[in-house]
Amino acid sequence: MPQLDTSTWLTMILSMFLVLFIIFQLKISKHNFYYNPEPTLTKTLKQTTPWETKWTKIYLPLSLPL
């Protein structure tokens, strides 16, 4: 049975990492990033819910007549 030659694996793995690093650097360098982002002011609208407009009374069990 022939033996598996693993002497070139280190070279292949290191060259693969180098190529991947270069490819990612080229991809990242094409992006435009904002240098000083300004916060935008958003106006919040207050939504009215039905239970805010009605008057409700909470009855406690101890306050009910016997």
All heavy atoms as a GROMACS GRO file, in nm:
protein
  558
    1MET      N    1   0.085  -0.117   0.000
    1MET     CA    2   0.000   0.000   0.000
    1MET      C    3   0.090   0.124   0.000
    1MET      O    4   0.178   0.135   0.084
    1MET     CB    5  -0.086  -0.001   0.126
    1MET     CG    6  -0.230   0.024   0.093
    1MET     SD    7  -0.333  -0.007   0.235
    1MET     CE    8  -0.433   0.133   0.216
    2PRO      N    9   0.060   0.220  -0.090
    2PRO     CA   10   0.146   0.338  -0.093
    2PRO      C   11   0.119   0.431   0.025
    2PRO      O   12   0.007   0.439   0.075
    2PRO     CB   13   0.110   0.404  -0.226
    2PRO     CG   14  -0.025   0.355  -0.258
    2PRO     CD   15  -0.039   0.219  -0.196
    3GLN      N   16   0.218   0.500   0.064
    3GLN     CA   17   0.205   0.596   0.174
    3GLN      C   18   0.154   0.729   0.119
    3GLN      O   19   0.184   0.765   0.005
    3GLN     CB   20   0.341   0.618   0.241
    3GLN     CG   21   0.391   0.497   0.314
    3GLN     CD   22   0.307   0.471   0.439
    3GLN    OE1   23   0.260   0.563   0.503
    3GLN    NE2   24   0.289   0.344   0.470
    4LEU      N   25   0.078   0.800   0.201
    4LEU     CA   26   0.026   0.931   0.161
    4LEU      C   27   0.135   1.036   0.184
    4LEU      O   28   0.187   1.049   0.296
    4LEU     CB   29  -0.098   0.964   0.245
    4LEU     CG   30  -0.168   1.095   0.214
    4LEU    CD1   31  -0.219   1.096   0.072
    4LEU    CD2   32  -0.281   1.117   0.312
    5ASP      N   33   0.163   1.109   0.080
    5ASP     CA   34   0.268   1.210   0.089
    5ASP      C   35   0.209   1.339   0.145
    5ASP      O   36   0.127   1.404   0.080
    5ASP     CB   37   0.328   1.233  -0.049
    5ASP     CG   38   0.444   1.331  -0.041
    5ASP    OD1   39   0.502   1.345   0.068
    5ASP    OD2   40   0.474   1.393  -0.144
    6THR      N   41   0.246   1.376   0.266
    6THR     CA   42   0.192   1.496   0.330
    6THR      C   43   0.294   1.608   0.340
    6THR      O   44   0.275   1.703   0.415
    6THR     CB   45   0.143   1.460   0.472
    6THR    OG1   46   0.253   1.412   0.546
    6THR    CG2   47   0.031   1.359   0.466
    7SER      N   48   0.400   1.598   0.264
    7SER     CA   49   0.506   1.699   0.276
    7SER      C   50   0.465   1.835   0.219
    7SER      O   51   0.518   1.938   0.258
    7SER     CB   52   0.633   1.650   0.207
    7SER     OG   53   0.608   1.632   0.070
    8THR      N   54   0.371   1.836   0.126
    8THR     CA   55   0.331   1.965   0.064
    8THR      C   56   0.208   2.026   0.130
    8THR      O   57   0.163   2.132   0.087
    8THR     CB   58   0.303   1.944  -0.086
    8THR    OG1   59   0.196   1.849  -0.098
    8THR    CG2   60   0.425   1.894  -0.158
    9TRP      N   61   0.152   1.959   0.229
    9TRP     CA   62   0.030   2.010   0.290
    9TRP      C   63   0.052   2.145   0.358
    9TRP      O   64  -0.034   2.234   0.349
    9TRP     CB   65  -0.024   1.910   0.391
    9TRP     CG   66  -0.092   1.793   0.328
    9TRP    CD1   67  -0.085   1.754   0.199
    9TRP    CD2   68  -0.178   1.701   0.394
    9TRP    NE1   69  -0.161   1.643   0.178
    9TRP    CE2   70  -0.219   1.607   0.297
    9TRP    CE3   71  -0.222   1.686   0.523
    9TRP    CZ2   72  -0.305   1.502   0.327
    9TRP    CZ3   73  -0.306   1.582   0.554
    9TRP    CH2   74  -0.348   1.490   0.457
   10LEU      N   75   0.161   2.161   0.427
   10LEU     CA   76   0.186   2.287   0.497
   10LEU      C   77   0.195   2.403   0.398
   10LEU      O   78   0.136   2.509   0.421
   10LEU     CB   79   0.314   2.277   0.580
   10LEU     CG   80   0.350   2.404   0.657
   10LEU    CD1   81   0.247   2.432   0.764
   10LEU    CD2   82   0.488   2.389   0.718
   11THR      N   83   0.260   2.381   0.288
   11THR     CA   84   0.272   2.486   0.186
   11THR      C   85   0.136   2.520   0.127
   11THR      O   86   0.104   2.637   0.108
   11THR     CB   87   0.367   2.439   0.073
   11THR    OG1   88   0.489   2.393   0.132
   11THR    CG2   89   0.393   2.548  -0.025
   12MET      N   90   0.055   2.420   0.101
   12MET     CA   91  -0.078   2.443   0.044
   12MET      C   92  -0.169   2.517   0.142
   12MET      O   93  -0.242   2.608   0.104
   12MET     CB   94  -0.143   2.309   0.004
   12MET     CG   95  -0.077   2.243  -0.114
   12MET     SD   96  -0.084   2.345  -0.261
   12MET     CE   97  -0.258   2.350  -0.287
   13ILE      N   98  -0.164   2.478   0.268
   13ILE     CA   99  -0.250   2.542   0.368
   13ILE      C  100  -0.208   2.687   0.389
   13ILE      O  101  -0.292   2.777   0.394
   13ILE     CB  102  -0.246   2.462   0.500
   13ILE    CG1  103  -0.317   2.329   0.480
   13ILE    CG2  104  -0.310   2.540   0.613
   13ILE    CD1  105  -0.302   2.233   0.595
   14LEU      N  106  -0.079   2.712   0.398
   14LEU     CA  107  -0.032   2.850   0.417
   14LEU      C  108  -0.063   2.937   0.296
   14LEU      O  109  -0.104   3.052   0.309
   14LEU     CB  110   0.118   2.852   0.447
   14LEU     CG  111   0.157   2.796   0.583
   14LEU    CD1  112   0.309   2.795   0.597
   14LEU    CD2  113   0.091   2.872   0.694
   15SER      N  114  -0.048   2.882   0.178
   15SER     CA  115  -0.080   2.960   0.058
   15SER      C  116  -0.230   2.986   0.048
   15SER      O  117  -0.274   3.091   0.002
   15SER     CB  118  -0.028   2.891  -0.067
   15SER     OG  119  -0.092   2.768  -0.084
   16MET      N  120  -0.312   2.891   0.092
   16MET     CA  121  -0.456   2.911   0.092
   16MET      C  122  -0.496   3.025   0.187
   16MET      O  123  -0.577   3.110   0.152
   16MET     CB  124  -0.526   2.782   0.134
   16MET     CG  125  -0.676   2.793   0.142
   16MET     SD  126  -0.752   2.659   0.232
   16MET     CE  127  -0.691   2.687   0.396
   17PHE      N  128  -0.436   3.028   0.306
   17PHE     CA  129  -0.465   3.136   0.400
   17PHE      C  130  -0.420   3.271   0.345
   17PHE      O  131  -0.490   3.372   0.361
   17PHE     CB  132  -0.399   3.110   0.535
   17PHE     CG  133  -0.476   3.014   0.621
   17PHE    CD1  134  -0.412   2.904   0.675
   17PHE    CD2  135  -0.610   3.033   0.647
   17PHE    CE1  136  -0.482   2.814   0.754
   17PHE    CE2  137  -0.680   2.944   0.727
   17PHE     CZ  138  -0.616   2.835   0.779
   18LEU      N  139  -0.309   3.274   0.280
   18LEU     CA  140  -0.260   3.398   0.221
   18LEU      C  141  -0.354   3.448   0.111
   18LEU      O  142  -0.389   3.566   0.107
   18LEU     CB  143  -0.119   3.378   0.168
   18LEU     CG  144  -0.055   3.499   0.103
   18LEU    CD1  145  -0.032   3.608   0.207
   18LEU    CD2  146   0.073   3.460   0.033
   19VAL      N  147  -0.397   3.359   0.027
   19VAL     CA  148  -0.489   3.397  -0.082
   19VAL      C  149  -0.623   3.443  -0.025
   19VAL      O  150  -0.680   3.543  -0.070
   19VAL     CB  151  -0.505   3.281  -0.181
   19VAL    CG1  152  -0.618   3.306  -0.278
   19VAL    CG2  153  -0.375   3.257  -0.254
   20LEU      N  154  -0.675   3.372   0.074
   20LEU     CA  155  -0.801   3.414   0.135
   20LEU      C  156  -0.789   3.550   0.202
   20LEU      O  157  -0.880   3.633   0.195
   20LEU     CB  158  -0.847   3.309   0.236
   20LEU     CG  159  -0.910   3.185   0.178
   20LEU    CD1  160  -0.938   3.083   0.288
   20LEU    CD2  161  -1.035   3.218   0.103
   21PHE      N  162  -0.678   3.574   0.268
   21PHE     CA  163  -0.657   3.703   0.331
   21PHE      C  164  -0.654   3.815   0.227
   21PHE      O  165  -0.716   3.919   0.245
   21PHE     CB  166  -0.526   3.700   0.411
   21PHE     CG  167  -0.491   3.830   0.475
   21PHE    CD1  168  -0.558   3.873   0.589
   21PHE    CD2  169  -0.392   3.910   0.423
   21PHE    CE1  170  -0.528   3.993   0.648
   21PHE    CE2  171  -0.360   4.031   0.480
   21PHE     CZ  172  -0.428   4.073   0.594
   22ILE      N  173  -0.586   3.792   0.116
   22ILE     CA  174  -0.578   3.894   0.011
   22ILE      C  175  -0.716   3.918  -0.052
   22ILE      O  176  -0.756   4.032  -0.075
   22ILE     CB  177  -0.475   3.851  -0.096
   22ILE    CG1  178  -0.335   3.855  -0.037
   22ILE    CG2  179  -0.483   3.939  -0.220
   22ILE    CD1  180  -0.229   3.795  -0.125
   23ILE      N  181  -0.791   3.812  -0.074
   23ILE     CA  182  -0.924   3.827  -0.133
   23ILE      C  183  -1.015   3.906  -0.040
   23ILE      O  184  -1.087   3.997  -0.082
   23ILE     CB  185  -0.984   3.689  -0.165
   23ILE    CG1  186  -0.911   3.628  -0.283
   23ILE    CG2  187  -1.134   3.699  -0.194
   23ILE    CD1  188  -0.950   3.486  -0.313
   24PHE      N  189  -1.013   3.876   0.090
   24PHE     CA  190  -1.098   3.950   0.184
   24PHE      C  191  -1.054   4.095   0.198
   24PHE      O  192  -1.137   4.184   0.211
   24PHE     CB  193  -1.099   3.882   0.322
   24PHE     CG  194  -1.195   3.768   0.329
   24PHE    CD1  195  -1.148   3.639   0.348
   24PHE    CD2  196  -1.331   3.787   0.315
   24PHE    CE1  197  -1.236   3.533   0.354
   24PHE    CE2  198  -1.420   3.681   0.321
   24PHE     CZ  199  -1.372   3.553   0.340
   25GLN      N  200  -0.926   4.120   0.192
   25GLN     CA  201  -0.879   4.258   0.198
   25GLN      C  202  -0.926   4.336   0.077
   25GLN      O  203  -0.964   4.452   0.088
   25GLN     CB  204  -0.726   4.260   0.207
   25GLN     CG  205  -0.671   4.214   0.339
   25GLN     CD  206  -0.712   4.303   0.453
   25GLN    OE1  207  -0.713   4.424   0.440
   25GLN    NE2  208  -0.748   4.242   0.564
   26LEU      N  209  -0.923   4.275  -0.040
   26LEU     CA  210  -0.970   4.343  -0.160
   26LEU      C  211  -1.120   4.368  -0.156
   26LEU      O  212  -1.168   4.472  -0.200
   26LEU     CB  213  -0.934   4.260  -0.284
   26LEU     CG  214  -0.786   4.259  -0.321
   26LEU    CD1  215  -0.762   4.160  -0.432
   26LEU    CD2  216  -0.738   4.398  -0.360
   27LYS      N  217  -1.195   4.273  -0.101
   27LYS     CA  218  -1.339   4.292  -0.091
   27LYS      C  219  -1.373   4.403   0.008
   27LYS      O  220  -1.463   4.484  -0.016
   27LYS     CB  221  -1.408   4.162  -0.048
   27LYS     CG  222  -1.423   4.062  -0.158
   27LYS     CD  223  -1.503   3.946  -0.106
   27LYS     CE  224  -1.569   3.870  -0.216
   27LYS     NZ  225  -1.666   3.943  -0.290
   28ILE      N  226  -1.304   4.407   0.121
   28ILE     CA  227  -1.333   4.508   0.223
   28ILE      C  228  -1.291   4.646   0.176
   28ILE      O  229  -1.356   4.746   0.206
   28ILE     CB  230  -1.263   4.468   0.355
   28ILE    CG1  231  -1.334   4.348   0.416
   28ILE    CG2  232  -1.263   4.583   0.455
   28ILE    CD1  233  -1.266   4.292   0.537
   29SER      N  234  -1.185   4.654   0.099
   29SER     CA  235  -1.136   4.785   0.056
   29SER      C  236  -1.230   4.852  -0.043
   29SER      O  237  -1.222   4.974  -0.064
   29SER     CB  238  -0.997   4.771  -0.006
   29SER     OG  239  -1.005   4.700  -0.127
   30LYS      N  240  -1.321   4.778  -0.104
   30LYS     CA  241  -1.414   4.837  -0.200
   30LYS      C  242  -1.537   4.897  -0.134
   30LYS      O  243  -1.618   4.960  -0.201
   30LYS     CB  244  -1.456   4.730  -0.302
   30LYS     CG  245  -1.343   4.691  -0.394
   30LYS     CD  246  -1.388   4.590  -0.497
   30LYS     CE  247  -1.270   4.554  -0.585
   30LYS     NZ  248  -1.307   4.454  -0.685
   31HIS      N  249  -1.554   4.876  -0.005
   31HIS     CA  250  -1.671   4.929   0.065
   31HIS      C  251  -1.647   5.075   0.101
   31HIS      O  252  -1.537   5.116   0.137
   31HIS     CB  253  -1.699   4.849   0.193
   31HIS     CG  254  -1.760   4.717   0.166
   31HIS    ND1  255  -1.893   4.702   0.133
   31HIS    CD2  256  -1.707   4.593   0.167
   31HIS    CE1  257  -1.918   4.575   0.115
   31HIS    NE2  258  -1.807   4.506   0.135
   32ASN      N  259  -1.756   5.152   0.095
   32ASN     CA  260  -1.751   5.291   0.138
   32ASN      C  261  -1.810   5.301   0.278
   32ASN      O  262  -1.925   5.267   0.300
   32ASN     CB  263  -1.832   5.379   0.043
   32ASN     CG  264  -1.766   5.386  -0.092
   32ASN    OD1  265  -1.644   5.382  -0.102
   32ASN    ND2  266  -1.847   5.395  -0.196
   33PHE      N  267  -1.728   5.347   0.370
   33PHE     CA  268  -1.772   5.362   0.508
   33PHE      C  269  -1.791   5.509   0.539
   33PHE      O  270  -1.716   5.594   0.491
   33PHE     CB  271  -1.670   5.302   0.606
   33PHE     CG  272  -1.656   5.154   0.594
   33PHE    CD1  273  -1.546   5.099   0.531
   33PHE    CD2  274  -1.753   5.069   0.645
   33PHE    CE1  275  -1.532   4.962   0.519
   33PHE    CE2  276  -1.741   4.932   0.633
   33PHE     CZ  277  -1.631   4.879   0.570
   34TYR      N  278  -1.892   5.540   0.619
   34TYR     CA  279  -1.917   5.677   0.660
   34TYR      C  280  -1.819   5.714   0.771
   34TYR      O  281  -1.801   5.640   0.866
   34TYR     CB  282  -2.060   5.694   0.708
   34TYR     CG  283  -2.161   5.674   0.598
   34TYR    CD1  284  -2.242   5.561   0.594
   34TYR    CD2  285  -2.175   5.768   0.496
   34TYR    CE1  286  -2.333   5.541   0.493
   34TYR    CE2  287  -2.266   5.749   0.394
   34TYR     CZ  288  -2.345   5.636   0.394
   34TYR     OH  289  -2.433   5.618   0.293
   35TYR      N  290  -1.759   5.828   0.759
   35TYR     CA  291  -1.659   5.867   0.858
   35TYR      C  292  -1.722   5.923   0.985
   35TYR      O  293  -1.680   5.893   1.094
   35TYR     CB  294  -1.564   5.970   0.796
   35TYR     CG  295  -1.477   5.910   0.689
   35TYR    CD1  296  -1.494   5.941   0.557
   35TYR    CD2  297  -1.376   5.819   0.722
   35TYR    CE1  298  -1.415   5.886   0.458
   35TYR    CE2  299  -1.296   5.762   0.625
   35TYR     CZ  300  -1.316   5.796   0.493
   35TYR     OH  301  -1.238   5.739   0.397
   36ASN      N  302  -1.823   6.007   0.969
   36ASN     CA  303  -1.885   6.068   1.086
   36ASN      C  304  -2.036   6.058   1.072
   36ASN      O  305  -2.100   6.149   1.021
   36ASN     CB  306  -1.841   6.215   1.097
   36ASN     CG  307  -1.880   6.273   1.230
   36ASN    OD1  308  -1.926   6.201   1.317
   36ASN    ND2  309  -1.863   6.403   1.245
   37PRO      N  310  -2.096   5.951   1.116
   37PRO     CA  311  -2.240   5.937   1.101
   37PRO      C  312  -2.315   6.031   1.197
   37PRO      O  313  -2.280   6.044   1.313
   37PRO     CB  314  -2.267   5.791   1.135
   37PRO     CG  315  -2.152   5.749   1.219
   37PRO     CD  316  -2.034   5.833   1.176
   38GLU      N  317  -2.415   6.096   1.146
   38GLU     CA  318  -2.497   6.186   1.227
   38GLU      C  319  -2.623   6.113   1.269
   38GLU      O  320  -2.687   6.045   1.189
   38GLU     CB  321  -2.535   6.309   1.144
   38GLU     CG  322  -2.416   6.394   1.104
   38GLU     CD  323  -2.357   6.469   1.222
   38GLU    OE1  324  -2.432   6.499   1.315
   38GLU    OE2  325  -2.236   6.494   1.219
   39PRO      N  326  -2.663   6.128   1.395
   39PRO     CA  327  -2.788   6.063   1.437
   39PRO      C  328  -2.908   6.136   1.377
   39PRO      O  329  -2.912   6.260   1.372
   39PRO     CB  330  -2.786   6.075   1.589
   39PRO     CG  331  -2.695   6.188   1.618
   39PRO     CD  332  -2.595   6.194   1.506
   40THR      N  333  -3.002   6.061   1.329
   40THR     CA  334  -3.122   6.121   1.272
   40THR      C  335  -3.228   6.132   1.381
   40THR      O  336  -3.246   6.040   1.462
   40THR     CB  337  -3.176   6.037   1.157
   40THR    OG1  338  -3.203   5.906   1.208
   40THR    CG2  339  -3.074   6.029   1.042
   41LEU      N  340  -3.297   6.242   1.382
   41LEU     CA  341  -3.402   6.263   1.481
   41LEU      C  342  -3.533   6.207   1.426
   41LEU      O  343  -3.580   6.249   1.320
   41LEU     CB  344  -3.417   6.412   1.510
   41LEU     CG  345  -3.294   6.479   1.574
   41LEU    CD1  346  -3.315   6.628   1.584
   41LEU    CD2  347  -3.267   6.419   1.710
   42THR      N  348  -3.588   6.114   1.497
   42THR     CA  349  -3.715   6.056   1.455
   42THR      C  350  -3.824   6.106   1.548
   42THR      O  351  -3.807   6.110   1.670
   42THR     CB  352  -3.709   5.902   1.460
   42THR    OG1  353  -3.675   5.862   1.592
   42THR    CG2  354  -3.605   5.850   1.361
   43LYS      N  355  -3.932   6.144   1.489
   43LYS     CA  356  -4.044   6.193   1.569
   43LYS      C  357  -4.134   6.075   1.605
   43LYS      O  358  -4.183   6.004   1.518
   43LYS     CB  359  -4.123   6.295   1.487
   43LYS     CG  360  -4.226   6.367   1.566
   43LYS     CD  361  -4.290   6.477   1.485
   43LYS     CE  362  -4.382   6.557   1.574
   43LYS     NZ  363  -4.447   6.664   1.499
   44THR      N  364  -4.150   6.052   1.734
   44THR     CA  365  -4.232   5.940   1.778
   44THR      C  366  -4.377   5.985   1.791
   44THR      O  367  -4.407   6.091   1.850
   44THR     CB  368  -4.183   5.886   1.913
   44THR    OG1  369  -4.184   5.991   2.009
   44THR    CG2  370  -4.042   5.831   1.900
   45LEU      N  371  -4.464   5.906   1.736
   45LEU     CA  372  -4.607   5.934   1.745
   45LEU      C  373  -4.666   5.855   1.860
   45LEU      O  374  -4.642   5.735   1.872
   45LEU     CB  375  -4.676   5.896   1.614
   45LEU     CG  376  -4.629   5.971   1.491
   45LEU    CD1  377  -4.692   5.911   1.366
   45LEU    CD2  378  -4.666   6.117   1.505
   46LYS      N  379  -4.743   5.924   1.944
   46LYS     CA  380  -4.805   5.854   2.056
   46LYS      C  381  -4.934   5.790   2.007
   46LYS      O  382  -5.022   5.855   1.958
   46LYS     CB  383  -4.836   5.952   2.168
   46LYS     CG  384  -4.890   5.885   2.292
   46LYS     CD  385  -4.891   5.982   2.407
   46LYS     CE  386  -4.950   5.928   2.534
   46LYS     NZ  387  -4.990   5.793   2.542
   47GLN      N  388  -4.939   5.659   2.020
   47GLN     CA  389  -5.059   5.588   1.978
   47GLN      C  390  -5.154   5.577   2.096
   47GLN      O  391  -5.114   5.541   2.206
   47GLN     CB  392  -5.021   5.448   1.928
   47GLN     CG  393  -4.935   5.452   1.804
   47GLN     CD  394  -4.898   5.312   1.759
   47GLN    OE1  395  -4.919   5.216   1.830
   47GLN    NE2  396  -4.842   5.304   1.641
   48THR      N  397  -5.278   5.610   2.069
   48THR     CA  398  -5.377   5.600   2.176
   48THR      C  399  -5.438   5.462   2.173
   48THR      O  400  -5.472   5.408   2.069
   48THR     CB  401  -5.487   5.706   2.158
   48THR    OG1  402  -5.545   5.685   2.030
   48THR    CG2  403  -5.430   5.845   2.167
   49THR      N  404  -5.453   5.406   2.290
   49THR     CA  405  -5.514   5.275   2.302
   49THR      C  406  -5.654   5.294   2.360
   49THR      O  407  -5.682   5.395   2.426
   49THR     CB  408  -5.430   5.186   2.395
   49THR    OG1  409  -5.409   5.255   2.518
   49THR    CG2  410  -5.297   5.154   2.330
   50PRO      N  411  -5.742   5.200   2.335
   50PRO     CA  412  -5.881   5.218   2.382
   50PRO      C  413  -5.894   5.232   2.532
   50PRO      O  414  -5.983   5.300   2.582
   50PRO     CB  415  -5.953   5.092   2.332
   50PRO     CG  416  -5.866   5.034   2.228
   50PRO     CD  417  -5.726   5.081   2.254
   51TRP      N  418  -5.805   5.167   2.608
   51TRP     CA  419  -5.820   5.174   2.753
   51TRP      C  420  -5.765   5.304   2.811
   51TRP      O  421  -5.786   5.333   2.926
   51TRP     CB  422  -5.755   5.054   2.820
   51TRP     CG  423  -5.611   5.035   2.785
   51TRP    CD1  424  -5.504   5.098   2.838
   51TRP    CD2  425  -5.558   4.949   2.685
   51TRP    NE1  426  -5.388   5.057   2.779
   51TRP    CE2  427  -5.418   4.966   2.684
   51TRP    CE3  428  -5.616   4.860   2.594
   51TRP    CZ2  429  -5.336   4.895   2.598
   51TRP    CZ3  430  -5.534   4.790   2.510
   51TRP    CH2  431  -5.395   4.808   2.511
   52GLU      N  432  -5.698   5.384   2.731
   52GLU     CA  433  -5.652   5.513   2.782
   52GLU      C  434  -5.763   5.618   2.779
   52GLU      O  435  -5.762   5.712   2.856
   52GLU     CB  436  -5.532   5.562   2.701
   52GLU     CG  437  -5.404   5.486   2.730
   52GLU     CD  438  -5.287   5.537   2.648
   52GLU    OE1  439  -5.308   5.626   2.564
   52GLU    OE2  440  -5.177   5.487   2.670
   53THR      N  441  -5.856   5.603   2.687
   53THR     CA  442  -5.963   5.704   2.675
   53THR      C  443  -6.080   5.675   2.768
   53THR      O  444  -6.160   5.762   2.795
   53THR     CB  445  -6.013   5.709   2.530
   53THR    OG1  446  -6.059   5.578   2.493
   53THR    CG2  447  -5.901   5.753   2.437
   54LYS      N  448  -6.094   5.553   2.817
   54LYS     CA  449  -6.207   5.518   2.903
   54LYS      C  450  -6.166   5.526   3.050
   54LYS      O  451  -6.050   5.506   3.084
   54LYS     CB  452  -6.254   5.376   2.873
   54LYS     CG  453  -6.314   5.358   2.737
   54LYS     CD  454  -6.355   5.215   2.720
   54LYS     CE  455  -6.402   5.186   2.581
   54LYS     NZ  456  -6.431   5.045   2.562
   55TRP      N  457  -6.263   5.555   3.133
   55TRP     CA  458  -6.239   5.551   3.276
   55TRP      C  459  -6.279   5.413   3.324
   55TRP      O  460  -6.391   5.367   3.302
   55TRP     CB  461  -6.322   5.656   3.347
   55TRP     CG  462  -6.300   5.654   3.494
   55TRP    CD1  463  -6.199   5.711   3.561
   55TRP    CD2  464  -6.382   5.588   3.592
   55TRP    NE1  465  -6.210   5.687   3.695
   55TRP    CE2  466  -6.322   5.612   3.717
   55TRP    CE3  467  -6.498   5.513   3.585
   55TRP    CZ2  468  -6.375   5.562   3.833
   55TRP    CZ3  469  -6.551   5.463   3.702
   55TRP    CH2  470  -6.488   5.488   3.825
   56THR      N  471  -6.187   5.345   3.385
   56THR     CA  472  -6.218   5.211   3.436
   56THR      C  473  -6.194   5.210   3.586
   56THR      O  474  -6.104   5.276   3.637
   56THR     CB  475  -6.129   5.104   3.370
   56THR    OG1  476  -5.993   5.138   3.392
   56THR    CG2  477  -6.155   5.094   3.221
   57LYS      N  478  -6.274   5.136   3.652
   57LYS     CA  479  -6.261   5.122   3.796
   57LYS      C  480  -6.222   4.978   3.827
   57LYS      O  481  -6.281   4.885   3.773
   57LYS     CB  482  -6.392   5.155   3.866
   57LYS     CG  483  -6.379   5.154   4.015
   57LYS     CD  484  -6.507   5.201   4.080
   57LYS     CE  485  -6.490   5.200   4.231
   57LYS     NZ  486  -6.611   5.244   4.299
   58ILE      N  487  -6.122   4.964   3.908
   58ILE     CA  488  -6.076   4.830   3.945
   58ILE      C  489  -6.142   4.795   4.077
   58ILE      O  490  -6.128   4.866   4.177
   58ILE     CB  491  -5.922   4.827   3.957
   58ILE    CG1  492  -5.859   4.862   3.824
   58ILE    CG2  493  -5.876   4.691   4.003
   58ILE    CD1  494  -5.709   4.880   3.829
   59TYR      N  495  -6.214   4.685   4.077
   59TYR     CA  496  -6.281   4.640   4.198
   59TYR      C  497  -6.194   4.537   4.266
   59TYR      O  498  -6.156   4.436   4.207
   59TYR     CB  499  -6.417   4.579   4.164
   59TYR     CG  500  -6.518   4.679   4.121
   59TYR    CD1  501  -6.541   4.701   3.986
   59TYR    CD2  502  -6.589   4.754   4.214
   59TYR    CE1  503  -6.632   4.794   3.945
   59TYR    CE2  504  -6.681   4.848   4.175
   59TYR     CZ  505  -6.703   4.867   4.040
   59TYR     OH  506  -6.794   4.960   4.001
   60LEU      N  507  -6.165   4.563   4.388
   60LEU     CA  508  -6.092   4.465   4.467
   60LEU      C  509  -6.190   4.369   4.530
   60LEU      O  510  -6.301   4.407   4.565
   60LEU     CB  511  -6.011   4.536   4.577
   60LEU     CG  512  -5.902   4.630   4.527
   60LEU    CD1  513  -5.841   4.703   4.644
   60LEU    CD2  514  -5.796   4.551   4.454
   61PRO      N  515  -6.152   4.245   4.548
   61PRO     CA  516  -6.246   4.148   4.608
   61PRO      C  517  -6.284   4.187   4.752
   61PRO      O  518  -6.393   4.159   4.795
   61PRO     CB  519  -6.168   4.018   4.610
   61PRO     CG  520  -6.057   4.035   4.512
   61PRO     CD  521  -6.030   4.181   4.503
   62LEU      N  522  -6.198   4.256   4.824
   62LEU     CA  523  -6.231   4.294   4.961
   62LEU      C  524  -6.328   4.410   4.967
   62LEU      O  525  -6.395   4.432   5.068
   62LEU     CB  526  -6.104   4.327   5.038
   62LEU     CG  527  -6.008   4.210   5.060
   62LEU    CD1  528  -5.882   4.260   5.125
   62LEU    CD2  529  -6.075   4.102   5.144
   63SER      N  530  -6.340   4.489   4.861
   63SER     CA  531  -6.428   4.605   4.866
   63SER      C  532  -6.569   4.574   4.819
   63SER      O  533  -6.655   4.660   4.820
   63SER     CB  534  -6.371   4.718   4.780
   63SER     OG  535  -6.371   4.678   4.644
   64LEU      N  536  -6.594   4.451   4.774
   64LEU     CA  537  -6.729   4.416   4.730
   64LEU      C  538  -6.819   4.394   4.852
   64LEU      O  539  -6.773   4.353   4.959
   64LEU     CB  540  -6.723   4.285   4.648
   64LEU     CG  541  -6.656   4.296   4.512
   64LEU    CD1  542  -6.644   4.156   4.449
   64LEU    CD2  543  -6.732   4.385   4.418
   65PRO      N  544  -6.946   4.427   4.837
   65PRO     CA  545  -7.036   4.404   4.952
   65PRO      C  546  -7.057   4.255   4.979
   65PRO      O  547  -7.055   4.174   4.888
   65PRO     CB  548  -7.166   4.471   4.910
   65PRO     CG  549  -7.158   4.481   4.762
   65PRO     CD  550  -7.014   4.484   4.724
   66LEU      N  551  -7.078   4.223   5.105
   66LEU     CA  552  -7.098   4.083   5.142
   66LEU      C  553  -7.240   4.041   5.126
   66LEU      O  554  -7.335   4.102   5.137
   66LEU     CB  555  -7.052   4.061   5.285
   66LEU     CG  556  -6.901   4.079   5.302
   66LEU    CD1  557  -6.865   4.066   5.450
   66LEU    CD2  558  -6.825   3.975   5.223
   0.00000   0.00000   0.00000
